[in-house]
Amino acid sequence: MAALNKTVPRPARKKLDRIRYANLLSEALPVVIKTEGEYERMLKVIDKLLSKEERLMSREELELLNLVSTLVEQYEDEHYPIPDVPGH
C-alpha cells in the first residue's frame, strides 16, 4: 500500500476544495470553445496555470488545467485536424 501512495502525485491524494475550485472556475470561465477568441482565451488560462511547476500546483489548479486542456484539445481536433501522412 505504501508503494501505491508514492506513485500518486501529492495533489491527487488531497480532497478537492470545492470553494477554491469554484473560485478558479469563476476566474477562468471555461466554456465549450466555439470561436478563435474563446480558443485564445483558454490558451492564456493554460499558460497561466503552466507558469507554475506541476508539482507545486494545487489539486484545484490541476483539475482546472485538465478541464481547459480537454476543451482546447476538442476545439483543435475539430478546427486544426492533423492530416494523415502517407507512409514511405
N, C-alpha and C positions, 0 to 999 in steps of 0.2 A: 504494500500500500504506500509506503514512503517513496518508493521509486516512481510511482504514478504521479504523486504530487510534484516531483521535481520536473516532470515533463510538461505540466500545465503552467502557462505563463501566470505570473502573480496576479494581474488584474482579473483573469478569468475565474479565479477562485473566490474573489471578492463579490459580495452581493451587489447587484445593480442599485445605485442610489437613484430612485425614480425622480426625485425633485431635481437633482443635479442634471440628470439626463434630460428632463423636460426643459430645463433652462438652456442646455446646449441646443436642443431641438428648436426652441423659440428663437435663438440667435441665428441658427443656420437656415431655418425654414425649408427643409428638404421637400422637394416635390418630384413627381414623375416629370422628367425633363422633356419638354416639347419644343423648345426654341434654343437657338445658339446662345442667347443671353442667359437663359437658365443654366445651360451647359457650362458656360464660362464662370458663372457664379458658383456652381457646385465644384468646379476645379479649384477655385480660390479657397473654398471651405476645406478641400482635401489638402491643399498646400499649407494652409494654416495648421491643420492637425498634424501634418507630417513634419512641421518645423520642430516638433518635439521628438525626442528619441522614443521609439515604440515602447521600450521597457519602462519609460517614465510616464507613459500615458495612463490615464485613469481608465477604469472599466467603461465608464460612460463615454469617454472620448473614443475608445476602441470600437464601441458599438456604433457611434455616430459615423466613424470612418468606414466601417463595414457597410452601413446603410447607404451613405453617399456614394461610395465606390460602386456599389451594386447599381445604383441609379445611373451613374456615369457609364458604366460598362454596358448597360442595356441601351442607352442612347447611342453609344459608339457602335454597337453591333448593328443597330438599325440604320445609322446615318454614315458611318465610315467602315463599311464591311471590308475585310481583308480578302482580296480576290484569291481564288485558287491558282496556284502556280504549277505549271506543267512540270512533270518530272524530267530528269535528264536521261 
